[in-house]
Amino acid sequence: MTELFLSAFITLFVVIDPPGCAPIYAGLTKGASPQQARSMAIRAALLASAILLVFALFGQELLGALHIELDSFRIAGGFMLFWIAFEMVFEKRTKRREERVEKMIASPEIEDVSVFPMAMPMLAGPGAIAAVMLLMNEADGLQESLVVLAALGAVMALVMIGLIAAAPLIRLLGDKVEAVVTRLLGVLLAALAAQYVIDGLKGSFGI
């Protein structure tokens, strides 16, 4: 169970990317008071958690309703995660997020960023949804499912802490450290994504 928890935790941590979301959130809430920033951070984390929980619990039924086989979803999810990893390694994901921040800052009428873009698509984006559905579908029985949900809860707790402490963390770590962490996480995610694709191909072709 410990190995399952660590595997699920690392996968979700890498996909959701709290170290990458913290500087983005700091930029989005630059003009907000500490109380407002903290409140939005809590709302964003809770809303993203609720969205991911829904897909974790009912994602398999959704696949069944759409007549999508699990192995097909493994392959598709693996490719999605690999694309995210590619963007993390080459900093394309960070650049796209920064562009989104600039657009949000340029629109002063949008003040609450907890729902968009933080909860969706930054935290509970397609990659995170695919990852949590894959992990829950891999879980065997109630006990393993609870372990995966516990890993999700732990990651989202770290996300909330990271968003609340975003501004001080950015000042402490600096942009270079954040870039190195993001690249390392990207390489790890690429390996995990490749494993999902391999498992899906094995299941599809009976290898």
SENUTI-247144 format. One line per 5 residues: number of its first residue (from 1); their letters; for each residue y, z, x of N, C-alpha, C, CB. Coordinates in steps of 0.02 Angstrom, whole numbers, plus 50000, padded with zeros to 5 digits. Each point is the difference from the previous one (the first is absolute). Glycine has a CB too. Layout:
N
NUM) A) Y:Z:X:Y:Z:X:Y:Z:X:Y:Z:X; ...
//
This chain:
207
1) MTELF) 49939:50000:50041:50061:50000:49959:50064:50000:50043:49936:50061:49910; 50058:49972:50148:50058:50001:50045:50016:49930:50026:49970:50117:50034; 49977:49846:49983:50011:49931:50023:50031:49957:49945:49902:50012:50078; 50075:49996:49861:50027:49962:49943:50073:50017:49990:49887:49997:49946; 50130:50068:50057:50069:50021:49992:50045:49969:50054:49961:50107:49947
6) LSAFI) 50015:49897:50115:50040:49973:50055:50009:49925:49994:49959:50092:50074; 49987:49874:49907:50004:49927:49992:50049:49981:49944:49881:49990:50040; 50114:50044:49903:50045:49986:49944:50071:50018:50018:49906:50020:49919; 50102:50037:50114:50067:50023:50019:50034:49951:50047:49963:50119:49985; 50000:49859:50066:50029:49954:50049:50017:49934:49967:49934:50054:50091
11) TLFVV) 50021:49920:49867:50013:49937:49966:50063:50004:49958:49877:49977:49998; 50128:50074:49961:50058:50006:49955:50064:50015:50039:49924:50041:49909; 50069:49999:50144:50059:50016:50041:50028:49937:50032:49954:50115:50021; 50000:49844:50005:50022:49939:50034:50031:49951:49951:49910:50016:50085; 50059:49976:49856:50025:49952:49951:50067:50023:49970:49882:49967:49974
16) IDPPG) 50122:50095:50006:50062:50025:49969:50054:50008:50053:49934:50060:49912; 50046:49958:50148:50046:50000:50058:50060:50047:49992:49965:49883:50021; 50022:50183:49974:50056:50048:49996:50050:49995:50058:49923:50075:49940; 50054:49915:50123:50050:49993:50054:50046:49940:49992:49919:50055:50075; 50055:49892:49893:50042:49941:49989:50046:50008:49940:49911:49932:50052
21) CAPIY) 50067:50107:49898:50040:50008:49940:50058:50049:50011:49898:49977:49932; 50093:50071:50113:50052:50051:50011:50067:49970:50020:49910:50078:50033; 50093:49877:50018:50065:49972:50018:50031:49957:49945:49962:50003:50118; 49995:49963:49844:50025:49960:49944:50033:50045:49948:49910:49914:50020; 50056:50141:49964:50027:50047:49951:50065:50030:50025:49884:50025:49959
26) AGLTK) 50118:49990:50105:50062:50029:50029:50058:49951:49992:49932:50066:50082; 50054:49869:49927:50052:49950:49992:50022:49992:49928:49954:49942:50099; 49998:50062:49855:50016:49992:49929:50041:50058:49973:49895:49934:49987; 50094:50125:50040:50033:50060:49973:50055:50025:50046:49894:50030:49943; 50133:49926:50098:50051:50020:50048:50061:50032:49967:49961:49908:50075
31) GASPQ) 50058:50067:49866:50059:50026:49966:49986:50057:49952:50048:49889:50012; 49889:50130:49981:49981:50052:49953:50006:50069:50032:49924:49920:49942; 50086:50131:50016:50001:50069:50024:49929:50021:50017:50102:50026:49930; 49890:50027:50111:49932:50023:50017:49959:50017:49938:50046:50045:50106; 49986:49985:49842:49964:50016:49939:49977:49938:49964:50067:50104:49990
36) QARSM) 49976:49845:50006:49982:49938:49967:49944:49964:50037:50116:49990:49957; 49889:50008:50110:49949:49968:50040:49932:50034:49992:50088:49965:50082; 49913:50102:49917:49938:50037:49992:49969:49988:49932:50043:50088:50079; 49999:49911:49869:49976:49989:49932:49969:49931:49993:50088:50077:49957; 49945:49872:50071:49973:49932:49996:49936:49994:50040:50116:49956:49985
41) AIRAA) 49879:50078:50071:49939:49998:50041:49941:50028:49961:50069:50011:50104; 49941:50044:49862:49947:50032:49960:49979:49954:49943:50043:50114:50030; 50006:49857:49935:49985:49956:49944:49962:49938:50024:50102:50041:49941; 49919:49930:50115:49967:49940:50026:49928:50014:50018:50110:49960:50044; 49878:50096:49990:49931:50018:50021:49956:50014:49939:50045:50046:50108
46) LLASA) 49982:49990:49843:49960:50016:49941:49984:49938:49959:50053:50113:49997; 49997:49843:49994:49988:49940:49962:49950:49954:50035:50116:50008:49954; 49891:49984:50111:49953:49959:50038:49929:50029:49996:50093:49965:50078; 49902:50102:49925:49935:50033:49995:49969:49986:49932:50039:50090:50078; 50001:49913:49869:49974:49987:49933:49975:49929:49993:50079:50085:49954
51) ILLVF) 49958:49867:50073:49980:49930:49997:49934:49989:50037:50120:49966:49992; 49875:50061:50069:49938:49992:50039:49942:50036:49968:50069:49989:50103; 49944:50068:49865:49947:50038:49967:49971:49960:49941:50055:50107:50034; 49988:49860:49928:49977:49959:49944:49954:49944:50025:50106:50026:49937; 49915:49940:50117:49957:49946:50026:49937:50028:50032:50102:49931:50019
56) ALFGQ) 49902:50129:50010:49941:50031:50030:49948:50017:49946:50070:50046:50093; 49953:49978:49850:49954:50022:49948:49976:49944:49955:50058:50108:50002; 49985:49843:49986:49983:49948:49951:49998:49930:50031:50052:50070:49913; 49953:49925:50153:49999:49935:50032:49934:49963:49991:50081:50045:50082; 49864:49992:49921:49935:49969:49993:49992:49970:49930:49952:50081:50084
61) ELLGA) 50071:49955:49864:49997:49974:49932:50044:49938:49993:49978:50115:49957; 50078:49885:50079:50044:49941:49998:49966:49939:50030:50100:50076:50008; 49865:49935:50048:49963:49945:50031:49946:49973:49953:50022:50049:50113; 49944:49998:49853:49948:49980:49953:50028:49960:49942:49935:50100:50032; 50123:49920:49943:50031:49965:49944:50021:49930:50020:50039:50109:49954
66) LHIEL) 49979:49883:50109:50022:49934:50024:49941:49959:50029:50112:50049:50025; 49827:49980:49972:49940:49967:50025:50006:49983:50075:49980:49953:49884; 50046:50096:50153:50007:49991:50073:49947:50044:50034:50125:49975:49990; 49834:49995:50052:49949:50039:50036:50031:50042:50054:49916:49911:49975; 50052:50145:50040:50027:50047:50049:50004:49967:50069:49953:50095:49935
71) DSFRI) 49997:49865:50084:50002:49968:50066:50059:49952:50006:49875:50012:50007; 50141:49954:49939:50058:49955:50000:50064:50040:50011:49940:49920:49923; 50063:50138:50045:50059:50042:50008:50004:50028:50071:49996:50030:49878; 49946:49986:50151:49999:50023:50069:50030:49947:50047:49898:50070:49975; 50080:49868:50015:50025:49947:50044:50074:49989:49990:49888:49946:49996
76) AGGFM) 50133:50049:49941:50072:49990:49985:50042:50058:50026:49969:49932:49899; 50007:50129:50088:50036:50059:50023:50004:50003:50076:49964:50060:49898; 49981:49920:50135:50000:49999:50073:50051:49952:50028:49880:50030:49997; 50125:49910:49973:50050:49952:50023:50071:50026:49988:49919:49907:49976; 50092:50126:49967:50066:50028:49986:50019:50053:50052:49983:49978:49877
81) LFWIA) 49969:50066:50138:50013:50052:50048:50011:49971:50070:49932:50080:49931; 50030:49867:50085:50009:49968:50065:50069:49969:50006:49877:49977:50005; 50149:49995:49941:50067:49971:50002:50052:50055:50011:49963:49907:49923; 50028:50150:50045:50045:50056:50010:49997:50022:50074:49985:50038:49879; 49955:49965:50148:49991:50020:50070:50036:49951:50046:49890:50053:49973
86) FEMVF) 50103:49882:50013:50034:49948:50040:50075:50011:50000:49907:49919:49974; 50120:50095:49967:50072:50010:49995:50022:50064:50035:49999:49938:49891; 49959:50113:50108:50017:50063:50034:50002:49990:50075:49947:50065:49906; 50003:49899:50121:49996:49990:50073:50059:49960:50025:49876:50005:49994; 50144:49944:49967:50055:49957:50022:50067:50017:49967:49915:49911:50018
91) EKRTK) 50088:50149:49951:50061:50029:49972:50030:49958:49943:50021:50050:50111; 49941:49905:49860:50026:49961:49944:50008:50043:49938:49946:49898:50047; 50009:50151:49945:50004:50044:49942:50063:50042:50003:49875:50003:49993; 50140:50022:50067:50060:50041:50009:50063:49959:49986:49939:50069:50085; 50062:49869:49939:50058:49958:49989:50011:49986:49926:49982:49947:50112
96) RREER) 49963:50040:49852:50006:49987:49928:50025:50061:49963:49907:49916:50009; 50069:50143:50012:50024:50061:49968:50074:50012:50015:49886:50049:50010; 50135:49936:50051:50070:50008:50018:50044:49953:49959:49966:50036:50115; 50010:49904:49874:50038:49953:49959:50007:50026:49928:49959:49905:50071; 49987:50126:49904:50002:50029:49933:50050:50057:49997:49881:49967:49981
101) VEKMI) 50121:50072:50073:50048:50055:50003:50072:49974:49997:49918:50068:50068; 50096:49879:49970:50067:49971:50002:50021:49976:49930:49982:49966:50120; 49970:50004:49843:50015:49977:49933:50015:50058:49954:49928:49900:50019; 50033:50154:49988:50010:50058:49958:50067:50033:50014:49876:50017:49996; 50142:49988:50068:50063:50031:50019:50058:49957:49976:49946:50053:50101
106) ASPEI) 50044:49882:49899:50053:49954:49977:50009:50002:49925:49976:49927:50098; 49980:50107:49866:50005:50006:49927:50014:50072:49982:49922:49902:49983; 50140:50120:50020:50015:50071:49989:49984:50026:49931:50088:49985:50082; 49903:49969:49869:49984:50024:49933:49929:50029:49996:50078:49914:49953; 49878:50069:50095:49932:50027:50002:50001:50062:50045:49948:49885:49981
111) EDVSV) 50046:50173:49988:50005:50062:50038:49932:50033:50011:50114:50015:49954; 49845:49987:49993:49935:50033:50006:49949:49950:50027:50029:50078:49904; 49948:49935:50157:49952:49954:50032:49929:50027:49997:50091:49962:50076; 49898:50091:49884:49934:50031:49998:49948:49955:49969:50056:50111:49993; 49964:49851:49955:49952:49956:49966:49995:49934:50038:50026:50053:49889
116) FPMAM) 50030:49913:50118:50003:49937:50039:50055:50007:50052:49959:49932:49901; 50026:50055:50161:49937:49970:50026:49951:50050:50028:50065:49900:50023; 49949:50166:49974:49957:50048:50035:49931:50007:49970:50103:50060:50032; 49893:49961:49904:49934:50010:49969:49962:49934:49998:50044:50095:49931; 49988:49854:50045:49974:49932:50001:50055:49954:50024:49919:50024:49906
121) PMLAG) 50068:49932:50143:49934:49985:50029:49986:50032:50067:50006:49894:49940; 50039:50150:50085:49991:50026:50068:49941:50047:50007:50122:49988:50015; 49872:50060:49938:49946:50049:50005:49937:49976:49964:50085:50092:50009; 49922:49894:49927:49943:49976:49960:50003:49925:49994:49997:50108:49936; 49998:49858:50121:50002:49928:50001:49931:49970:49992:50100:50006:50072
126) PGAIA) 49895:49927:49930:49935:49967:49992:49948:50023:50050:50061:49902:49955; 49960:50109:50108:49953:50021:50051:49972:50069:49986:50062:49931:50082; 49981:50116:49897:49978:50068:49985:49954:50000:49939:50106:50046:50050; 49912:49914:49900:49958:49996:49939:49932:49972:50018:50102:49985:49928; 49897:49962:50112:49936:49970:50020:49959:50050:50040:50052:49887:50001
131) AVMLL) 49980:50149:50044:49964:50048:50043:49969:50056:49959:50078:49973:50093; 49960:50055:49861:49974:50057:49962:49944:49978:49953:50113:50056:50007; 49892:49883:49965:49946:49975:49958:49937:49987:50041:50085:49949:49924; 49923:50023:50136:49942:49988:50043:49966:50066:50019:50056:49897:50045; 49985:50152:49974:49971:50065:50020:49963:50033:49942:50092:50014:50084
136) MNEAD) 49936:49983:49857:49967:50031:49942:49937:49963:49981:50111:50039:49959; 49889:49895:50049:49940:49961:49985:49945:50012:50051:50071:49914:49945; 49949:50103:50117:49952:50016:50053:49970:50069:49991:50062:49924:50077; 49975:50120:49889:49978:50070:49991:49936:50002:49958:50119:50040:50010; 49834:50002:50011:49936:50007:49965:49998:50067:49964:49943:49926:50086
141) GLQES) 50069:50073:49849:49997:50061:49961:50067:50036:49995:49883:50010:50035; 50116:50043:49924:50062:50037:49985:50027:50035:50062:49960:50016:49884; 49996:50012:50156:50022:50039:50058:50038:49956:50050:49903:50077:49985; 50071:49864:50030:50034:49956:50046:50065:49973:49970:49888:49968:50050; 50112:50021:49885:50061:49977:49967:50055:50053:50006:49932:49932:49920
146) LVVLA) 50049:50131:50073:50048:50054:50007:50026:50005:50072:49942:50062:49907; 50015:49923:50141:50021:50000:50070:50053:49946:50011:49887:50043:50036; 50102:49898:49937:50049:49946:50006:50066:50019:49968:49907:49916:50001; 50089:50114:49939:50061:50022:49966:50036:50055:50039:49947:49970:49890; 50014:50073:50143:50030:50052:50042:50037:49968:50059:49910:50081:49966
151) ALGAV) 50060:49867:50063:50034:49965:50055:50064:49968:49976:49889:49979:50054; 50109:49991:49886:50060:49970:49971:50054:50053:49989:49930:49912:49944; 50049:50146:50030:50048:50054:49990:50031:50024:50065:49936:50034:49899; 50023:49970:50153:50026:50022:50065:50050:49950:50029:49892:50060:50021; 50093:49876:49972:50046:49949:50025:50065:50001:49962:49903:49929:50034
156) MALVM) 50093:50077:49900:50061:50001:49959:50041:50063:50012:49942:49931:49914; 50025:50124:50103:50036:50061:50018:50039:49989:50065:49913:50071:49943; 50055:49895:50105:50035:49983:50062:50058:49951:49987:49894:50019:50063; 50095:49935:49891:50054:49953:49982:50060:50038:49973:49915:49911:49974; 50072:50137:49981:50055:50038:49971:50037:50040:50054:49937:50008:49893
161) IGLIA) 50026:50024:50152:50030:50038:50054:50040:49953:50045:49907:50084:49996; 50064:49857:50019:50034:49953:50043:50065:49974:49971:49890:49968:50044; 50110:50018:49890:50060:49975:49968:50054:50054:49998:49931:49921:49931; 50049:50140:50054:50048:50056:49997:50032:50010:50069:49934:50055:49907; 50024:49940:50145:50025:50012:50068:50018:49935:50036:49930:50103:50005
166) AAPLI) 50081:49843:49956:50010:49934:50030:50057:49998:50050:49955:49951:49896; 50104:50069:50083:50058:49995:50044:49992:50040:50065:50071:49984:49898; 49909:50080:50098:49989:50038:50063:49946:49969:50044:50036:50103:49941; 49910:49871:50028:49946:49970:50039:50023:49938:50038:49918:50044:49916; 50123:49915:50051:50024:49940:50032:50044:50017:50060:49995:49939:49890
171) RLLGD) 50047:50111:50101:50042:50022:50056:49958:50027:50057:50093:50026:49920; 49851:50007:50063:49958:50032:50051:49957:49948:50037:49998:50105:49931; 49970:49850:50032:49953:49953:50030:50034:49939:50029:49915:50040:49921; 50133:49933:50042:50033:49939:50023:49962:49938:49978:50046:50063:50097; 49986:49880:49906:49971:49937:49977:49941:49977:50042:50112:49970:49957
176) KVEAV) 49891:50042:50109:49948:49975:50045:49933:50034:49986:50086:49976:50086; 49915:50090:49904:49938:50036:49986:49971:49977:49934:50042:50099:50064; 50001:49891:49886:49977:49978:49934:49968:49931:50005:50090:50067:49945; 49938:49889:50097:49972:49933:50009:49932:50002:50033:50116:49955:50008; 49875:50089:50041:49936:50007:50034:49946:50026:49952:50060:50021:50109
181) VTRLL) 49958:50030:49852:49953:50028:49951:49979:49947:49950:50052:50114:50014; 49996:49848:49962:49985:49948:49950:49952:49948:50028:50112:50018:49949; 49897:49961:50114:49956:49950:50030:49929:50028:50009:50099:49950:50060; 49896:50113:49962:49934:50030:50008:49964:50005:49934:50043:50065:50098; 49992:49955:49850:49970:50004:49933:49979:49931:49976:50070:50102:49975
186) GVLLA) 49969:49848:50043:49984:49932:49979:49934:49975:50031:50122:49979:49988; 49868:50036:50075:49938:49981:50034:49940:50034:49966:50062:49983:50109; 49946:50081:49876:49946:50037:49968:49985:49972:49931:50033:50102:50063; 50020:49881:49899:49991:49972:49934:49965:49932:50003:50102:50062:49962; 49912:49898:50089:49968:49935:50008:49925:50008:50007:50104:49954:50054
191) ALAAQ) 49875:50096:49985:49928:50012:50008:49968:50022:49934:50020:50031:50121; 50014:50012:49842:49974:50022:49936:49996:49942:49950:50048:50115:50021; 50002:49842:49980:50001:49942:49955:49942:49953:50016:50125:50010:49989; 49863:49979:50076:49944:49957:50020:49934:50028:49976:50066:49964:50101; 49927:50102:49901:49938:50031:49976:49990:49989:49926:50010:50086:50090
196) YVIDG) 50044:49918:49871:49996:49987:49928:49975:49929:49987:50093:50083:49978; 49935:49869:50059:49980:49930:49990:49927:49990:50019:50118:49963:50024; 49861:50067:50032:49931:49994:50022:49952:50029:49947:50037:50008:50121; 49980:50051:49852:49958:50031:49949:49997:49956:49938:50030:50114:50043; 50027:49857:49938:50001:49957:49941:49958:49938:50010:50113:50042:49974
201) LKGSF) 49890:49927:50085:49960:49941:50014:49925:50016:50001:50096:49953:50066; 49888:50105:49963:49930:50021:50001:49973:50008:49929:50019:50057:50111; 50021:49975:49847:49979:50010:49930:49995:49936:49961:50052:50112:50005; 49994:49842:50007:50001:49937:49963:49942:49954:50018:50124:50009:49995; 49859:49989:50069:49948:49954:50023:49934:50035:50015:50090:49929:50047
206) GI) 49906:50136:49938:49938:50036:50010:49978:50004:50072:49969:49965:49888; 50079:50040:50158:49984:50002:50071:49973:50070:50018:50090:49913:50025
//
